[in-house]
Amino acid sequence: MKTGDLVVVASPGATVLFFITDPGKTHWIKPGKPALIVDMGYMVTGNVSIKKFKILLDGELWWASENQLDLLDKQ
């Protein structure tokens, strides 16, 4: 997955964390909802690095983990 890819939420009840202006806010979405990847980064916790994607979803920017998303062309 890379910037500009269309994706869908992969797992049922996946939580997409809003990380831009309110780190404590979460957004529950249904699987299969389309989103656009606009940026990518990593969250580091201890020695673990987790790839995160900033996605445009429901008109807002959210951060999601790689395992929460599938490329749209895989559907």
C-alpha angles and dihedrals in degrees: 000000000000142000111299096027119131112230139176129217105264110194127058112254092007114176117225110198119222102221105162105082105350114039092184096058121100131188123208114210136177120251115262096037111140123237138170123234109230101168143358135216145150133254111210120203113175106309094339122098117195121195112231131188127209105220135187105231129160090354094302136092117248137172117236134178119245092246091059093061138064126191110257093231090061090065 
